[in-house]
Amino acid sequence: MDLNLAGKAAIVTGGSRGIGRCIALRLADEGCHLAICGRSSERLRATAEELATRGISVVTSVADVSEPGAVERFVGEAAASLGAIDLLVANVGGSVGAGFLETTLEDWKRTFELNLFHAVGATRAVVPHMQKRAGGSVLIVSSISGWKPVSGRAQYATAKAAEIHLAHSLARELAPYRIRVNSLSPGSVLFDGGAWARFRDLEPEAFAKFECEEFPWGRLATPEEIADVAVFLLSDRAGWINGANIPVDGAQRSPSAW
């Protein structure tokens, strides 16, 4: 199926590793020009080299999008280099702190900056550029933790729930500009260097129990499986999907191993 994405300009935050990297690669396979940001210059360089083999333009920026003004600067640099912005993937996420009683208010604020506020800033920054193109598509990468009960990381689950609501609200508000906004909720995703890979290596018995009990197919997701859905949602083939939250979790039960 031709997704009609060739020649479009896409931004992916956190695009140098894990889910973000796979989404960037899938978009490049479809002929999109890419701007990606991340905190590691080494990972950005390696990902950019791989993206460039697809024959597309690539822009990279070392940025911590939780810092004031960082995501807006990244969007501005991307627009200047690519000449346009058609697609945004607000992919950066994470959690600061531990359980509720051990976690400070500052940990909650930091978690919201990583997740919700970065998505807000990125979306606000791309809207003027998408208006010039008479439309665009925004995808916010949330999590099944945003709508399934989770223990031990209430700040993360709450921030992810807010991202889902943000997408639904902005879909209505930005519809007059022909800008679609959706959220994607992956389940637990296994990739080298990720949190679940570290858990597997450090606590193999607990990981095996989690994998067996919580996943009907007996395994975690791959980042490629998440990326395939993400790219479809960004494309015009999903043109009547707006304000939706799409779970990609293999019917996973609990999002937490604890």
C-alpha distance (Angstrom), angle and dihedral (degrees) to the residues before:
residue distance angle dihedral
M1 . . .
D2 3.80 . .
L3 3.81 106.8 .
N4 3.82 92.2 -164.8
L5 3.80 91.7 -128.2
A6 3.81 99.0 125.2
G7 3.79 112.2 126.4
K8 3.80 95.9 12.7
A9 3.80 121.3 130.7
A10 3.80 116.3 -124.9
I11 3.80 134.8 -174.0
V12 3.80 122.3 -155.3
T13 3.79 120.0 -175.0
G14 3.78 112.8 -150.1
G15 3.79 87.6 17.7
S16 3.80 99.6 152.1
R17 3.81 100.8 74.8
G18 3.79 144.5 24.1
I19 3.79 119.2 -9.6
G20 3.81 94.1 -5.9
R21 3.78 92.8 53.6
C22 3.81 92.1 50.2
I23 3.79 91.8 48.5
A24 3.81 89.8 51.4
L25 3.80 91.3 49.8
R26 3.81 92.5 48.6
L27 3.82 90.5 49.4
A28 3.80 89.9 49.8
D29 3.81 89.5 50.9
E30 3.81 86.6 57.4
G31 3.81 91.2 52.3
C32 3.81 100.2 -100.8
H33 3.78 121.3 149.1
L34 3.79 109.9 -126.8
A35 3.78 142.5 -144.0
I36 3.79 114.8 -175.0
C37 3.78 132.9 177.0
G38 3.78 133.7 -164.8
R39 3.79 141.7 149.1
S40 3.81 97.7 -106.7
S41 3.80 117.6 72.5
E42 3.79 90.0 -165.2
R43 3.81 94.3 55.3
L44 3.80 90.9 43.5
R45 3.78 91.3 53.0
A46 3.80 93.0 49.2
T47 3.80 92.7 47.9
A48 3.81 92.1 46.0
E49 3.79 90.7 53.0
E50 3.80 90.4 52.3
L51 3.80 92.4 46.7
A52 3.79 91.9 49.7
T53 3.80 91.1 59.6
R54 3.83 86.1 70.9
G55 3.80 89.8 66.6
I56 3.80 96.2 -112.8
S57 3.82 134.4 121.5
V58 3.80 116.0 -95.3
V59 3.80 129.9 -163.3
T60 3.80 122.2 -174.0
S61 3.77 132.6 -169.9
V62 3.80 131.0 -175.8
A63 3.79 102.8 -134.9
D64 3.79 142.6 149.7
V65 3.80 99.2 -146.6
S66 3.81 92.0 -161.1
E67 3.82 89.6 68.9
P68 3.83 116.6 92.8
G69 3.79 112.1 -89.4
A70 3.81 95.2 0.2
V71 3.80 98.5 113.3
E72 3.79 92.0 43.9
R73 3.82 90.4 52.8
F74 3.79 90.1 49.5
V75 3.80 92.2 51.5
G76 3.79 91.0 48.4
E77 3.81 92.2 50.6
A78 3.80 91.2 46.8
A79 3.80 93.5 50.4
A80 3.79 92.0 48.2
S81 3.79 92.9 49.6
L82 3.81 99.4 40.5
G83 3.80 96.1 35.6
A84 3.82 93.3 -131.6
I85 3.78 145.5 25.1
D86 3.79 120.7 -134.1
L87 3.80 103.2 155.4
L88 3.80 135.9 34.6
V89 3.78 128.1 -168.4
A90 3.81 110.7 -170.7
N91 3.77 95.2 -162.0
V92 3.81 106.8 150.7
G93 3.79 114.3 111.3
G94 3.75 143.7 143.4
S95 3.76 145.8 135.6
V96 3.79 134.4 -101.8
G97 3.78 120.9 -159.8
A98 3.78 133.0 16.0
G99 3.80 132.5 -110.5
F100 3.79 121.2 -2.8
L101 3.81 97.3 -98.6
E102 3.81 92.5 46.2
T103 3.80 95.6 45.6
T104 3.79 122.7 90.1
L105 3.77 128.7 -142.9
E106 3.78 86.9 -110.4
D107 3.83 88.7 58.2
W108 3.80 88.9 53.6
K109 3.80 91.6 50.0
R110 3.80 91.9 48.5
T111 3.82 91.2 49.5
F112 3.80 91.2 51.2
E113 3.80 90.3 48.5
L114 3.80 90.9 53.5
N115 3.77 94.0 48.5
L116 3.80 120.1 17.8
F117 3.80 102.7 21.0
H118 3.80 93.8 46.5
A119 3.82 88.6 53.0
V120 3.81 90.8 48.3
G121 3.81 92.7 49.7
A122 3.79 94.3 45.7
T123 3.80 93.1 48.8
R124 3.80 93.7 47.4
A125 3.80 89.5 50.1
V126 3.81 96.4 50.7
V127 3.82 98.1 45.2
P128 3.85 96.3 82.0
H129 3.80 90.0 50.6
M130 3.80 92.4 48.2
Q131 3.80 90.4 48.4
K132 3.80 88.1 59.3
R133 3.81 87.9 55.4
A134 3.83 92.3 47.6
G135 3.80 91.7 -116.7
G136 3.76 147.8 -2.5
S137 3.76 146.1 -178.1
V138 3.80 130.0 -106.2
L139 3.79 124.3 -166.3
I140 3.80 121.1 -170.3
V141 3.79 113.9 -161.4
S142 3.79 105.7 -139.9
S143 3.82 126.0 158.2
I144 3.79 142.1 -119.2
S145 3.82 83.0 -108.9
G146 3.80 85.1 75.9
W147 3.79 92.8 68.5
K148 3.81 107.9 14.8
P149 3.83 122.1 74.0
V150 3.79 111.5 -93.2
S151 3.79 131.2 -177.3
G152 3.79 128.7 -148.3
R153 3.80 100.4 19.1
A154 3.80 108.8 59.6
Q155 3.80 91.2 153.8
Y156 3.80 91.2 58.5
A157 3.80 94.8 45.5
T158 3.80 91.7 48.4
A159 3.80 92.9 49.2
K160 3.81 90.6 49.6
A161 3.81 91.4 49.0
A162 3.79 88.0 52.6
E163 3.82 90.5 52.8
I164 3.80 90.4 54.6
H165 3.79 91.0 51.2
L166 3.81 90.7 45.2
A167 3.79 91.4 56.9
H168 3.79 92.6 48.8
S169 3.82 92.5 48.5
L170 3.80 96.0 44.8
A171 3.80 91.4 48.1
R172 3.79 87.8 66.3
E173 3.78 96.7 40.3
L174 3.81 96.1 47.3
A175 3.80 97.0 39.7
P176 3.83 92.9 96.8
Y177 3.81 87.0 63.0
R178 3.82 91.2 50.1
I179 3.80 90.3 -115.1
R180 3.80 113.6 143.5
V181 3.82 120.0 -153.1
N182 3.79 123.8 -166.8
S183 3.78 137.0 160.2
L184 3.78 127.8 -135.8
S185 3.80 120.5 -152.1
P186 3.79 113.4 -160.3
G187 3.75 122.2 -169.0
S188 3.79 120.6 -137.7
V189 3.81 110.0 -38.2
L190 3.80 124.5 -159.4
F191 3.81 120.1 -148.3
D192 3.80 135.2 142.3
G193 3.78 111.6 -81.5
G194 3.82 93.5 15.7
A195 3.80 127.4 122.6
W196 3.81 94.3 -103.2
A197 3.80 91.6 50.3
R198 3.80 89.2 52.8
F199 3.81 90.2 48.7
R200 3.81 90.3 49.7
D201 3.80 91.9 51.2
L202 3.81 96.4 43.5
E203 3.81 99.2 39.7
P204 3.81 107.9 21.7
E205 3.80 95.4 166.4
A206 3.80 94.1 50.4
F207 3.79 90.4 45.1
A208 3.81 92.0 51.0
K209 3.81 90.2 50.5
F210 3.83 91.2 49.8
E211 3.80 91.9 47.8
C212 3.79 93.0 48.4
E213 3.81 98.6 44.1
E214 3.80 103.4 37.7
F215 3.81 104.1 37.5
P216 3.82 119.3 66.5
W217 3.82 89.7 -157.5
G218 3.79 92.4 47.3
R219 3.82 96.8 -118.2
L220 3.77 144.3 73.8
A221 3.81 123.3 -108.8
T222 3.78 125.0 -90.2
P223 3.82 119.5 -128.2
E224 3.81 88.9 -120.8
E225 3.81 90.3 61.6
I226 3.80 90.0 54.6
A227 3.81 92.8 44.9
D228 3.81 93.6 53.7
V229 3.80 91.2 58.9
A230 3.81 92.6 42.3
V231 3.79 93.6 55.2
F232 3.79 92.5 48.1
L233 3.83 91.1 51.1
L234 3.79 90.5 51.1
S235 3.79 92.6 51.2
D236 3.78 130.4 86.4
R237 3.81 87.6 -112.9
A238 3.81 85.2 75.8
G239 3.78 91.3 46.4
W240 3.80 95.3 133.6
I241 3.81 94.4 48.4
N242 3.79 106.0 96.4
G243 3.79 132.2 149.8
A244 3.79 90.5 10.6
N245 3.78 131.5 137.4
I246 3.79 110.6 -144.9
P247 3.82 117.0 -161.7
V248 3.80 116.7 -150.0
D249 3.79 101.6 -177.7
G250 3.80 109.8 118.8
A251 3.83 88.8 -117.7
Q252 3.81 90.1 -60.8
R253 3.78 112.6 -176.5
S254 3.81 111.4 -152.8
P255 3.81 119.5 17.1
S256 3.78 91.0 -149.8
A257 3.80 133.4 67.6
W258 3.81 91.1 -155.2
